[in-house]
Amino acid sequence: MSRARDVVEVVAKALADKPDAVRVTEREARGQTFVELAMAPGDLGRVIGRQGRTANAVRTLVTLAAELDGTKATVDFRDDD
């Protein structure tokens, strides 16, 4: 488990109304880590924020956390239907 994944999980659970519905998965491809965040549809808007500001902040934190691990990482936001 990487620092990037931990950052996404902590922030998402803190912002979610239903923290038990938060699922964070991680996969690696071509030297880059992809962190995927899935949560309840109503909670996804809280994590994305107005005009995507919160999502951009999460992406920035993930980039910095990945650099500490010596890798690159990106975040994908998904809502569960």
N, C-alpha and C positions, 0 to 999 in steps of 0.2 A: 504494500500500500504506500503510495507516494504522498508527499506533503501537499501536492496540488489537489489530490482527491480529498484529503483531510480538510483543506480550506473550503472546498465547495460544499462538503457535507455539513460542516459546522455553520457556515453562513446560511445555507438553505434551511436547515432545521431551526435556526434562530428566527428566520423570517416567516416560516410556514405556520398556518393555522393547524395543519395536520402533519406534525413532524414525523409521525410513523409512516406516512405515505411517501416520504422522500427516499429515492433510490439513486445511488451514485455508482456508476460503473466506470471502469477504466480499461483501456486497451492501448497497445503500442503498435505502431506501424512506421516503418522507415525512420526510426530514431526519434519519433515524436509520440508524445502521450496524448490520447484523446480521452477527456473526462466528459461523461454524459450524465446530465442531471435530469431525472424524471420525477415529477411530483403531481399532485392533484391539480386539475385545471384552474381552479380559483386561486391556488397558491402561486402558480407560475407567474402571474402578473405582479405579485409582490416582489418576486426575485428579479424580474426584469426591470421593474421600476418605471418611472416617468421618462419617456423618450429613451429608454434603455440605459439610463445612468447607473442604476444598481448593477445591471448585467455587465456593463463596461468596467465597473469597479471590481467585480468578481473576477473578470477576465484578467485584469491587471494584477490582482493578488495571486492568481493561479500562475501567471507568467513569472512572477517573482519567486514564488515557491518552487516552481520547476527549475529555475536557474540555480537555486540552492542545491538541488539534487543533480545538477549538471545536465539537465534535459530541456526540451521544449514541450510546452503543453498548450492545448486549446480546450475550450469548454463548449459543449453543445447543450442547449436547453430544450427539453421535450415535455409535453404535457401528456398525462395518461388519460385516455378516453374510456 
